[in-house]
Amino acid sequence: MTTHQRKVLIVEDDPAIREALREAIEADGHLAICAPDGGQAVRLFDGEPFDLVLLDLMLPVLSGYDVCRKIREKNRSVPVIMLTAKGEEIDKVLGLELGADDYVTKPFGLREILARVHAAFRRLELMAAPAAATPTDTFYFGDTILDRKRFTATRDKTTVELTAKELQLLEMFHRCKGDVLSRDQLLNEVWGIDYLGTTRTLDQHVAQVRKKVEGDGPPRLIKTVHGVGYQYVG
């Protein structure tokens, strides 16, 4: 539980699932606002601030992918948890590429959803706390300049946007340069110790940050240590 009421946008076209999520979020002490389609979700998000978005993928009017893209154009840090009944890996990868923080595959239990929500809220609180260990707004990752305030990566005069998760991953690699970090270490640090997802989420995020700080070609900065995790070699 968080120390004050949070506001959650629930975007789900199935009335039974939408109502179950609303009841669970409100019983947990938060304010839940629901949208049955992607168009209404975007209008609601544009009109007021939210602390978290639970976002179904298969929606009328606008898909969950389109909604996620529009949310990230407006806000780079609000947690977005995608809800999907689709099993294809490419759908999950695409969602993460667009800036989703996590995904849950249907059918899911409400306790699992609340655990993911709690973990996301704790990460928000940590991000909002004064950070004595961040003396500057920018730092180098290889030959890429990362900007903590703007959530950007600039390399060869080209700037790309970073999600909050991508920036957190890069900061951890930067702090632990040369160390071999296990997948569990990275998941605990960036997603929280109570994260219930799989290491595939981490692997997909690492693939995204590699593209943004290294470009195409074999990995040069973030090496895969098979059977263990990853190592930032600089």
Phi and psi restraints in degrees (value plus and minus 20) as a CYANA .aco file:
   2 THR   PHI    -110.4   -70.4
   2 THR   PSI     147.7   187.7
   3 THR   PHI    -102.4   -62.4
   3 THR   PSI     -31.2     8.8
   4 HIS   PHI    -165.7  -125.7
   4 HIS   PSI     144.0   184.0
   5 GLN   PHI     -88.8   -48.8
   5 GLN   PSI     109.1   149.1
   6 ARG   PHI    -121.5   -81.5
   6 ARG   PSI     138.6   178.6
   7 LYS   PHI    -132.7   -92.7
   7 LYS   PSI     103.4   143.4
   8 VAL   PHI    -136.5   -96.5
   8 VAL   PSI     109.8   149.8
   9 LEU   PHI    -115.1   -75.1
   9 LEU   PSI      99.5   139.5
  10 ILE   PHI    -125.0   -85.0
  10 ILE   PSI      98.4   138.4
  11 VAL   PHI    -135.8   -95.8
  11 VAL   PSI      84.6   124.6
  12 GLU   PHI    -176.0  -136.0
  12 GLU   PSI     107.8   147.8
  13 ASP   PHI    -107.0   -67.0
  13 ASP   PSI     -36.8     3.2
  14 ASP   PHI     -99.7   -59.7
  14 ASP   PSI      94.9   134.9
  15 PRO   PHI     -78.9   -38.9
  15 PRO   PSI     -58.9   -18.9
  16 ALA   PHI     -86.7   -46.7
  16 ALA   PSI     -64.8   -24.8
  17 ILE   PHI     -87.0   -47.0
  17 ILE   PSI     -61.9   -21.9
  18 ARG   PHI     -79.8   -39.8
  18 ARG   PSI     -64.6   -24.6
  19 GLU   PHI     -88.8   -48.8
  19 GLU   PSI     -58.5   -18.5
  20 ALA   PHI     -83.6   -43.6
  20 ALA   PSI     -62.0   -22.0
  21 LEU   PHI     -85.4   -45.4
  21 LEU   PSI     -62.8   -22.8
  22 ARG   PHI     -80.3   -40.3
  22 ARG   PSI     -66.7   -26.7
  23 GLU   PHI     -82.6   -42.6
  23 GLU   PSI     -62.0   -22.0
  24 ALA   PHI     -85.7   -45.7
  24 ALA   PSI     -63.4   -23.4
  25 ILE   PHI     -85.2   -45.2
  25 ILE   PSI     -63.7   -23.7
  26 GLU   PHI     -90.8   -50.8
  26 GLU   PSI     -56.4   -16.4
  27 ALA   PHI     -84.0   -44.0
  27 ALA   PSI     -45.0    -5.0
  28 ASP   PHI    -103.0   -63.0
  28 ASP   PSI     -21.0    19.0
  29 GLY   PHI      79.1   119.1
  29 GLY   PSI      -7.2    32.8
  30 HIS   PHI    -133.1   -93.1
  30 HIS   PSI     145.8   185.8
  31 LEU   PHI    -113.2   -73.2
  31 LEU   PSI     106.9   146.9
  32 ALA   PHI    -133.4   -93.4
  32 ALA   PSI     109.2   149.2
  33 ILE   PHI    -142.2  -102.2
  33 ILE   PSI     111.3   151.3
  34 CYS   PHI    -131.8   -91.8
  34 CYS   PSI     128.3   168.3
  35 ALA   PHI    -152.5  -112.5
  35 ALA   PSI     110.6   150.6
  36 PRO   PHI    -107.0   -67.0
  36 PRO   PSI     -27.2    12.8
  37 ASP   PHI    -170.1  -130.1
  37 ASP   PSI     146.9   186.9
  38 GLY   PHI     -87.2   -47.2
  38 GLY   PSI     -55.1   -15.1
  39 GLY   PHI     -83.8   -43.8
  39 GLY   PSI     -65.5   -25.5
  40 GLN   PHI     -85.8   -45.8
  40 GLN   PSI     -56.4   -16.4
  41 ALA   PHI     -79.1   -39.1
  41 ALA   PSI     -65.3   -25.3
  42 VAL   PHI     -84.4   -44.4
  42 VAL   PSI     -62.2   -22.2
  43 ARG   PHI     -82.4   -42.4
  43 ARG   PSI     -62.5   -22.5
  44 LEU   PHI     -83.9   -43.9
  44 LEU   PSI     -63.7   -23.7
  45 PHE   PHI     -86.5   -46.5
  45 PHE   PSI     -55.9   -15.9
  46 ASP   PHI     -88.8   -48.8
  46 ASP   PSI     -44.9    -4.9
  47 GLY   PHI    -111.3   -71.3
  47 GLY   PSI     -40.0     0.0
  48 GLU   PHI    -176.6  -136.6
  48 GLU   PSI     137.4   177.4
  49 PRO   PHI    -100.6   -60.6
  49 PRO   PSI     125.3   165.3
  50 PHE   PHI    -146.9  -106.9
  50 PHE   PSI     133.6   173.6
  51 ASP   PHI    -114.0   -74.0
  51 ASP   PSI     -37.5     2.5
  52 LEU   PHI    -185.4  -145.4
  52 LEU   PSI     130.0   170.0
  53 VAL   PHI    -146.1  -106.1
  53 VAL   PSI     105.0   145.0
  54 LEU   PHI    -118.8   -78.8
  54 LEU   PSI      96.5   136.5
  55 LEU   PHI    -147.3  -107.3
  55 LEU   PSI      92.2   132.2
  56 ASP   PHI     -90.1   -50.1
  56 ASP   PSI     130.2   170.2
  57 LEU   PHI    -104.6   -64.6
  57 LEU   PSI     -65.6   -25.6
  58 MET   PHI    -111.6   -71.6
  58 MET   PSI      77.1   117.1
  59 LEU   PHI    -147.6  -107.6
  59 LEU   PSI     133.6   173.6
  60 PRO   PHI     -92.2   -52.2
  60 PRO   PSI     142.0   182.0
  61 VAL   PHI      50.5    90.5
  61 VAL   PSI     -87.4   -47.4
  62 LEU   PHI    -149.0  -109.0
  62 LEU   PSI     118.0   158.0
  63 SER   PHI     -91.9   -51.9
  63 SER   PSI     145.0   185.0
  64 GLY   PHI     -80.0   -40.0
  64 GLY   PSI     -52.4   -12.4
  65 TYR   PHI     -82.7   -42.7
  65 TYR   PSI     -64.9   -24.9
  66 ASP   PHI     -85.4   -45.4
  66 ASP   PSI     -60.5   -20.5
  67 VAL   PHI     -82.9   -42.9
  67 VAL   PSI     -65.2   -25.2
  68 CYS   PHI     -80.6   -40.6
  68 CYS   PSI     -62.4   -22.4
  69 ARG   PHI     -80.2   -40.2
  69 ARG   PSI     -64.7   -24.7
  70 LYS   PHI     -89.4   -49.4
  70 LYS   PSI     -56.3   -16.3
  71 ILE   PHI     -81.7   -41.7
  71 ILE   PSI     -64.3   -24.3
  72 ARG   PHI     -90.2   -50.2
  72 ARG   PSI     -44.9    -4.9
  73 GLU   PHI     -86.6   -46.6
  73 GLU   PSI     -48.4    -8.4
  74 LYS   PHI    -116.6   -76.6
  74 LYS   PSI     -55.4   -15.4
  75 ASN   PHI    -166.8  -126.8
  75 ASN   PSI     100.5   140.5
  76 ARG   PHI    -107.5   -67.5
  76 ARG   PSI     -33.8     6.2
  77 SER   PHI    -135.6   -95.6
  77 SER   PSI     -35.8     4.2
  78 VAL   PHI     -82.2   -42.2
  78 VAL   PSI     111.5   151.5
  79 PRO   PHI     -85.5   -45.5
  79 PRO   PSI     114.9   154.9
  80 VAL   PHI    -143.4  -103.4
  80 VAL   PSI      98.0   138.0
  81 ILE   PHI    -129.3   -89.3
  81 ILE   PSI      96.9   136.9
  82 MET   PHI    -105.4   -65.4
  82 MET   PSI     121.5   161.5
  83 LEU   PHI    -133.8   -93.8
  83 LEU   PSI     101.6   141.6
  84 THR   PHI    -159.8  -119.8
  84 THR   PSI     119.2   159.2
  85 ALA   PHI    -116.0   -76.0
  85 ALA   PSI     -22.4    17.6
  86 LYS   PHI    -107.8   -67.8
  86 LYS   PSI     115.8   155.8
  87 GLY   PHI    -116.3   -76.3
  87 GLY   PSI     -30.5     9.5
  88 GLU   PHI     -85.7   -45.7
  88 GLU   PSI     113.0   153.0
  89 GLU   PHI     -79.4   -39.4
  89 GLU   PSI     -56.2   -16.2
  90 ILE   PHI     -82.3   -42.3
  90 ILE   PSI     -52.2   -12.2
  91 ASP   PHI     -85.6   -45.6
  91 ASP   PSI     -61.3   -21.3
  92 LYS   PHI     -88.8   -48.8
  92 LYS   PSI     -61.6   -21.6
  93 VAL   PHI     -81.3   -41.3
  93 VAL   PSI     -64.7   -24.7
  94 LEU   PHI     -82.1   -42.1
  94 LEU   PSI     -60.7   -20.7
  95 GLY   PHI     -80.3   -40.3
  95 GLY   PSI     -62.1   -22.1
  96 LEU   PHI     -90.0   -50.0
  96 LEU   PSI     -54.4   -14.4
  97 GLU   PHI     -82.4   -42.4
  97 GLU   PSI     -53.6   -13.6
  98 LEU   PHI    -100.4   -60.4
  98 LEU   PSI     -27.6    12.4
  99 GLY   PHI      95.4   135.4
  99 GLY   PSI     -11.1    28.9
 100 ALA   PHI     -87.7   -47.7
 100 ALA   PSI     125.1   165.1
 101 ASP   PHI    -105.6   -65.6
 101 ASP   PSI     -48.5    -8.5
 102 ASP   PHI    -182.8  -142.8
 102 ASP   PSI     147.6   187.6
 103 TYR   PHI    -163.3  -123.3
 103 TYR   PSI     131.9   171.9
 104 VAL   PHI    -148.2  -108.2
 104 VAL   PSI     110.8   150.8
 105 THR   PHI    -112.5   -72.5
 105 THR   PSI     111.1   151.1
 106 LYS   PHI     -94.0   -54.0
 106 LYS   PSI     128.0   168.0
 107 PRO   PHI     -96.5   -56.5
 107 PRO   PSI     122.7   162.7
 108 PHE   PHI    -145.0  -105.0
 108 PHE   PSI     140.0   180.0
 109 GLY   PHI    -112.8   -72.8
 109 GLY   PSI     128.2   168.2
 110 LEU   PHI     -85.1   -45.1
 110 LEU   PSI     -50.6   -10.6
 111 ARG   PHI     -85.5   -45.5
 111 ARG   PSI     -56.9   -16.9
 112 GLU   PHI     -85.6   -45.6
 112 GLU   PSI     -64.0   -24.0
 113 ILE   PHI     -78.6   -38.6
 113 ILE   PSI     -66.9   -26.9
 114 LEU   PHI     -84.6   -44.6
 114 LEU   PSI     -55.7   -15.7
 115 ALA   PHI     -83.6   -43.6
 115 ALA   PSI     -60.6   -20.6
 116 ARG   PHI     -86.0   -46.0
 116 ARG   PSI     -60.0   -20.0
 117 VAL   PHI     -84.2   -44.2
 117 VAL   PSI     -66.1   -26.1
 118 HIS   PHI     -78.3   -38.3
 118 HIS   PSI     -64.4   -24.4
 119 ALA   PHI     -83.4   -43.4
 119 ALA   PSI     -60.1   -20.1
 120 ALA   PHI     -84.9   -44.9
 120 ALA   PSI     -60.2   -20.2
 121 PHE   PHI     -86.7   -46.7
 121 PHE   PSI     -57.4   -17.4
 122 ARG   PHI     -84.5   -44.5
 122 ARG   PSI     -58.1   -18.1
 123 ARG   PHI     -85.9   -45.9
 123 ARG   PSI     -56.7   -16.7
 124 LEU   PHI     -80.3   -40.3
 124 LEU   PSI     -63.2   -23.2
 125 GLU   PHI     -85.0   -45.0
 125 GLU   PSI     -59.4   -19.4
 126 LEU   PHI     -85.3   -45.3
 126 LEU   PSI     -59.9   -19.9
 127 MET   PHI     -87.4   -47.4
 127 MET   PSI     -50.5   -10.5
 128 ALA   PHI    -101.8   -61.8
 128 ALA   PSI     -38.0     2.0
 129 ALA   PHI     -90.2   -50.2
 129 ALA   PSI     130.7   170.7
 130 PRO   PHI     -77.0   -37.0
 130 PRO   PSI     113.5   153.5
 131 ALA   PHI    -130.8   -90.8
 131 ALA   PSI      72.8   112.8
 132 ALA   PHI     -87.8   -47.8
 132 ALA   PSI     -41.0    -1.0
 133 ALA   PHI    -108.6   -68.6
 133 ALA   PSI     -11.7    28.3
 134 THR   PHI    -138.9   -98.9
 134 THR   PSI      62.6   102.6
 135 PRO   PHI     -91.5   -51.5
 135 PRO   PSI     -42.8    -2.8
 136 THR   PHI    -151.7  -111.7
 136 THR   PSI     141.8   181.8
 137 ASP   PHI    -100.8   -60.8
 137 ASP   PSI     -39.8     0.2
 138 THR   PHI    -147.3  -107.3
 138 THR   PSI     136.0   176.0
 139 PHE   PHI    -174.2  -134.2
 139 PHE   PSI     139.0   179.0
 140 TYR   PHI    -111.0   -71.0
 140 TYR   PSI     119.0   159.0
 141 PHE   PHI    -146.1  -106.1
 141 PHE   PSI      78.0   118.0
 142 GLY   PHI      45.3    85.3
 142 GLY   PSI    -147.0  -107.0
 143 ASP   PHI    -121.6   -81.6
 143 ASP   PSI      -1.8    38.2
 144 THR   PHI    -124.0   -84.0
 144 THR   PSI     115.0   155.0
 145 ILE   PHI    -114.7   -74.7
 145 ILE   PSI     102.1   142.1
 146 LEU   PHI    -123.2   -83.2
 146 LEU   PSI     114.3   154.3
 147 ASP   PHI    -132.8   -92.8
 147 ASP   PSI      94.6   134.6
 148 ARG   PHI     -88.4   -48.4
 148 ARG   PSI     -52.7   -12.7
 149 LYS   PHI     -99.8   -59.8
 149 LYS   PSI     -57.6   -17.6
 150 ARG   PHI    -115.3   -75.3
 150 ARG   PSI     -27.6    12.4
 151 PHE   PHI      35.1    75.1
 151 PHE   PSI      33.8    73.8
 152 THR   PHI    -151.8  -111.8
 152 THR   PSI     137.8   177.8
 153 ALA   PHI    -147.6  -107.6
 153 ALA   PSI     105.3   145.3
 154 THR   PHI    -138.2   -98.2
 154 THR   PSI     104.7   144.7
 155 ARG   PHI    -164.9  -124.9
 155 ARG   PSI     109.9   149.9
 156 ASP   PHI      32.1    72.1
 156 ASP   PSI      23.4    63.4
 157 LYS   PHI      46.4    86.4
 157 LYS   PSI      -8.5    31.5
 158 THR   PHI    -130.8   -90.8
 158 THR   PSI     108.3   148.3
 159 THR   PHI    -131.9   -91.9
 159 THR   PSI     111.5   151.5
 160 VAL   PHI    -144.0  -104.0
 160 VAL   PSI     135.5   175.5
 161 GLU   PHI    -105.6   -65.6
 161 GLU   PSI     130.1   170.1
 162 LEU   PHI    -136.1   -96.1
 162 LEU   PSI     126.4   166.4
 163 THR   PHI    -101.9   -61.9
 163 THR   PSI     147.6   187.6
 164 ALA   PHI     -80.0   -40.0
 164 ALA   PSI     -61.5   -21.5
 165 LYS   PHI     -84.6   -44.6
 165 LYS   PSI     -62.2   -22.2
 166 GLU   PHI     -82.2   -42.2
 166 GLU   PSI     -62.8   -22.8
 167 LEU   PHI     -85.2   -45.2
 167 LEU   PSI     -61.1   -21.1
 168 GLN   PHI     -81.6   -41.6
 168 GLN   PSI     -62.1   -22.1
 169 LEU   PHI     -81.1   -41.1
 169 LEU   PSI     -67.2   -27.2
 170 LEU   PHI     -83.9   -43.9
 170 LEU   PSI     -57.3   -17.3
 171 GLU   PHI     -85.0   -45.0
 171 GLU   PSI     -60.1   -20.1
 172 MET   PHI     -86.5   -46.5
 172 MET   PSI     -63.6   -23.6
 173 PHE   PHI     -79.2   -39.2
 173 PHE   PSI     -61.4   -21.4
 174 HIS   PHI     -84.0   -44.0
 174 HIS   PSI     -63.6   -23.6
 175 ARG   PHI     -84.4   -44.4
 175 ARG   PSI     -52.8   -12.8
 176 CYS   PHI    -131.6   -91.6
 176 CYS   PSI      15.8    55.8
 177 LYS   PHI     -73.5   -33.5
 177 LYS   PSI     109.7   149.7
 178 GLY   PHI      71.6   111.6
 178 GLY   PSI     -41.6    -1.6
 179 ASP   PHI    -101.0   -61.0
 179 ASP   PSI     123.2   163.2
 180 VAL   PHI    -104.5   -64.5
 180 VAL   PSI      97.3   137.3
 181 LEU   PHI    -123.5   -83.5
 181 LEU   PSI     105.9   145.9
 182 SER   PHI     -93.2   -53.2
 182 SER   PSI     139.6   179.6
 183 ARG   PHI     -80.0   -40.0
 183 ARG   PSI     -58.3   -18.3
 184 ASP   PHI     -83.1   -43.1
 184 ASP   PSI     -61.8   -21.8
 185 GLN   PHI     -79.2   -39.2
 185 GLN   PSI     -66.1   -26.1
 186 LEU   PHI     -87.1   -47.1
 186 LEU   PSI     -61.9   -21.9
 187 LEU   PHI     -84.6   -44.6
 187 LEU   PSI     -62.8   -22.8
 188 ASN   PHI     -83.5   -43.5
 188 ASN   PSI     -58.5   -18.5
 189 GLU   PHI     -94.7   -54.7
 189 GLU   PSI     -62.9   -22.9
 190 VAL   PHI    -115.8   -75.8
 190 VAL   PSI     -57.9   -17.9
 191 TRP   PHI    -121.4   -81.4
 191 TRP   PSI     -36.4     3.6
 192 GLY   PHI      82.9   122.9
 192 GLY   PSI     131.4   171.4
 193 ILE   PHI     -88.4   -48.4
 193 ILE   PSI     -38.4     1.6
 194 ASP   PHI    -119.4   -79.4
 194 ASP   PSI      -3.9    36.1
 195 TYR   PHI     -84.1   -44.1
 195 TYR   PSI     112.8   152.8
 196 LEU   PHI    -125.5   -85.5
 196 LEU   PSI     -19.7    20.3
 197 GLY   PHI    -100.9   -60.9
 197 GLY   PSI    -189.0  -149.0
 198 THR   PHI    -124.7   -84.7
 198 THR   PSI     148.8   188.8
 199 THR   PHI     -90.1   -50.1
 199 THR   PSI     -31.1     8.9
 200 ARG   PHI     -81.7   -41.7
 200 ARG   PSI     -54.6   -14.6
 201 THR   PHI     -79.9   -39.9
 201 THR   PSI     -65.3   -25.3
 202 LEU   PHI     -81.9   -41.9
 202 LEU   PSI     -68.3   -28.3
 203 ASP   PHI     -79.3   -39.3
 203 ASP   PSI     -58.7   -18.7
 204 GLN   PHI     -88.1   -48.1
 204 GLN   PSI     -58.5   -18.5
 205 HIS   PHI     -86.7   -46.7
 205 HIS   PSI     -60.3   -20.3
 206 VAL   PHI     -81.4   -41.4
 206 VAL   PSI     -61.1   -21.1
 207 ALA   PHI     -80.5   -40.5
 207 ALA   PSI     -57.6   -17.6
 208 GLN   PHI     -89.1   -49.1
 208 GLN   PSI     -64.2   -24.2
 209 VAL   PHI     -89.2   -49.2
 209 VAL   PSI     -50.9   -10.9
 210 ARG   PHI     -79.4   -39.4
 210 ARG   PSI     -64.8   -24.8
 211 LYS   PHI     -79.5   -39.5
 211 LYS   PSI     -57.7   -17.7
 212 LYS   PHI    -101.0   -61.0
 212 LYS   PSI     -48.9    -8.9
 213 VAL   PHI    -128.7   -88.7
 213 VAL   PSI     -33.6     6.4
 214 GLU   PHI    -139.0   -99.0
 214 GLU   PSI     -42.2    -2.2
 215 GLY   PHI      59.8    99.8
 215 GLY   PSI    -181.6  -141.6
 216 ASP   PHI    -100.0   -60.0
 216 ASP   PSI     147.9   187.9
 217 GLY   PHI      81.5   121.5
 217 GLY   PSI     156.8   196.8
 218 PRO   PHI     -81.8   -41.8
 218 PRO   PSI     126.7   166.7
 219 PRO   PHI     -78.1   -38.1
 219 PRO   PSI     111.8   151.8
 220 ARG   PHI    -130.8   -90.8
 220 ARG   PSI     -54.6   -14.6
 221 LEU   PHI    -120.4   -80.4
 221 LEU   PSI     -64.2   -24.2
 222 ILE   PHI    -127.3   -87.3
 222 ILE   PSI      84.6   124.6
 223 LYS   PHI    -110.6   -70.6
 223 LYS   PSI     122.2   162.2
 224 THR   PHI    -104.4   -64.4
 224 THR   PSI     105.9   145.9
 225 VAL   PHI    -123.3   -83.3
 225 VAL   PSI      82.1   122.1
 226 HIS   PHI     -79.9   -39.9
 226 HIS   PSI     113.1   153.1
 227 GLY   PHI      61.7   101.7
 227 GLY   PSI     -24.6    15.4
 228 VAL   PHI    -145.3  -105.3
 228 VAL   PSI     -87.7   -47.7
 229 GLY   PHI     154.7   194.7
 229 GLY   PSI    -142.5  -102.5
 230 TYR   PHI    -160.3  -120.3
 230 TYR   PSI     139.0   179.0
 231 GLN   PHI    -160.9  -120.9
 231 GLN   PSI     107.8   147.8
 232 TYR   PHI    -108.5   -68.5
 232 TYR   PSI      94.7   134.7
 233 VAL   PHI    -122.2   -82.2
 233 VAL   PSI     -27.4    12.6
